[in-house]
Amino acid sequence: MEQVCITTMQDLAEEYEKDIKKDLSKLQVLRDLDLFVLDNSIRESTVGQLRGHTLESKWQIYDEVRRCGFTNIIVASFSHMTRVDDVFIQQLVEKGEDRNNLFAFSEITEHKKNRIPDTETVPIAMRKLKSLRLWNTILEVDLSDGVYDFTKFTMDDMCSLIKKWIEWVQKNLNKDAKVLINLRDMTDVMPTNPIRVFKLVEYLAKLPEDIRPFGVIFEEAKGSCLPEECGEWAKYIRHIMNMHKWPGKLLVHVHEKYGYADAAQLESLMNGCDGTWGSICIEGAALGNASTCVTMMNLIRQGNKKVLKKYNCTYLRKAAINVTKITTGEGPHLKQPVYGERSLDVVFNLAKEDFDLADFFGEEAPLRITPLASDEMIQMRLVKLFGEDEQFTTEIAHKMKEVMLEDLKSNRKEEYMSVVGLSVLFDRSGGKITETMRDAIEQMELNSNHAETLIKEIRGTWDIWDMKDEVQGDDMLEFDSFYNGFMAPYFSCYRCSETRQALQAIDMDADGQVDWSEFLVYLKWALNEYPNLKTTQELLDTAFRKGIIPAMRDEILREK
């Protein structure tokens, strides 16, 4: 903060208000921005992945981004080898897709020797663009010393080469082709030689309108620059463009590595960029890129109406989830902002935020059950999962919170969100597991073959004891059979009151017998909470010691 003369706390508060208003005034830019999206989901999401995109994957991603209303799409990057991209473009053309807003990357040189580029040979990507009948071209430009020797290949030479390829594209591909210049090594060149960037942008801005590029795009490729740095890049590039009255596009793309990505992208938009060129989801090079979905949602929550009219924004979250699954085979990280599974959760109370993500996407916000949840949230979660029941009161919900806190104090770390987790918590807190709970847990699929095997082994023991009952094959065991088969190691006396209380805890429908489905509640709960159980003995120990025996407290309290 600049040095100011402060004499009272009131002066300090007034100074704060001035500073914060000045800083937040930039948010108005986000509210008014007519965002241009150049979608790069097809290309960016495959960079750095262990498994590349198949032809089917590319079509699936293409369909997803089109459903978002994105029409400007990067569809290919070519090389000497025949890639899936080549076949994909052929199919796009054969199917009659509109190619006016489809883009592909091209290098500006076929090869270089001693850091001097070949300026004569037409790059392979341009030749492929011609043969595949695609024309909008993104020229990849490097300006740092690590790529070219600018003592021998000067900036004038670089400018002339770029102009040469712009004219080649217009002559050989399409006179109305949109050419974008990608400054892809900004992270390396701006700290040491920003004048190269400024000279190139000025040169492009001064070109005759008929050959002037569609715009400039840049990327922060290492994820290491602060948001303010990216914002300054955008500010100065846009300043040069404005100086020469060039209304070209200025688009930003930021890679993720150190946690700056989303903020850096927004800072660039606030300082001169009018769009982005990235993937709908975070998947991409390094740890990923600033997700277009997240960027757009930040514009929307700031009050941007233009984005809502221009794109199908209610589909953004679904598209980001789907593209992640297409790319990785799995869903997004649980805590991924906006489109992660837990991004809509209600954590503290039931009051909605000023901008409610769940409402925007037309989805129901899950109530996350933790010791921080309110009694009303726990009650609502019970009703949501199991329907109305006279037991589901705020009083029982409060007791459930107390049990959660007791668990933490005794180093017992469990979850209470799932059907089985919430049911056993309810049972341990004085409730009586309902038939709806029991049925829901019985239908729950186990997470592994090993878990299923353990259940089958215990079921085998159950069936052996069932043969000793008067009525066999009815999925029930009489109390003495269940005691001898399963309870004896944990309760020394069959006739003792403590044993009878344990049996009552298991006998949910109070019919004097133990149903298999009643016992299964605790077995599945134990497997859900402790997935590393290796043997049936470990499973039974956990079910009794951490599930059934604690639930006995209910029966003791009830009798008292």
KALIN-V604838 format. One line per field, one symbol per residue. ss: DSSP state (H for helix, E for strand, - for the rest). phi: phi as a letter, one per 40 degrees, with the letter a starting at -180 (. if undefined). burial: # if it has 9 or more other C-alpha atoms within 8 Angstrom, else .. Layout:
ss=???
phi=???
burial=???
This chain:
ss=--------HHHHHHHHHHHHHHHH--HHHHHH---EEEE-HHHH----------HHHHHHHHHHHHH----EEEEEE------HHHHHHHHHHH-------EEEEEE----EE--EE------HHHHHHHHH---EEEEEE-------------HHHHHHHHHHHHHHHHHH------EEEEE--HHHHHHHHHHHHHHHHHHHHH--------EEEEEE------HHHHHHHHHHHHHHHHH-----EEEEEEE-----HHHHHHHHHH----EE------------E--HHHHHHHHHH----HHHHH--HHHHHHHHHHHHHHHH-----------------E----------HHHHH-----E-------HHHHHHHHHHHH-------HHHHHHHHHHHHHHHH---------HHHHHHHHHH------HHHHHHHHH-----HHHHHHHHHHHHHHHHHH---------EEEHHHHHHHHH---------HHHHHHHHHH------EEEHHHHHHHHHHHHHH------HHHHHHHHHHHHHHHHHHHHHHHH-
phi=.ccbcbbbcccccccccccccccccccccccccccbbbcbcccccccgccbccccccccccdccccccgcbcbcbaabacccccddcccdcdcccgccccbcbacaccacabbfgbccbbccddccccdcccgbbcbbccbbbcccbbcccbbccccccccccdcccccccbbacbccbbbcccbddccccbbcccccccccdccccddcbcccibbabccbgbccdcccccdcdcccccccdbfbcccbbbabccabgcdcccccccccbicbabbaccbcdicfchbcccdcdccccccchcccccccbccccdcccccccccccbgbccddbcdgbcdccbdcbcaccccdbbcccccgbccccccaccccdccccccccccbgcacccbccccccccccdccdcccgbbbbbccdccccccdccchcbdccccdcccccccccacccccccccccccdccccccccbbgbgbbcdccccccbcdcbbcbccccccccccccccccfbgbbcdccccdccccccccbcccbbcccccdccccbbcccccddcccccc
burial=..........##.............##.#####.#.###########.#...#.#.######.#######.#######.....#######.##.......##########.#...###...#########.#.###########...##...###..##.##..######..##..###########.##..##.##########.....#############.#.#..#########.###.#...##########..###.##################################.##.#.#####..##..###.##########..##...#.####.#####..........#..#.....####..#.#.###.###........#.#.##########.##.......#..#############.#...######...#....##.##.##..###.###.#..#..#####.###.#.##..#..#....##########....#################......#.###################....
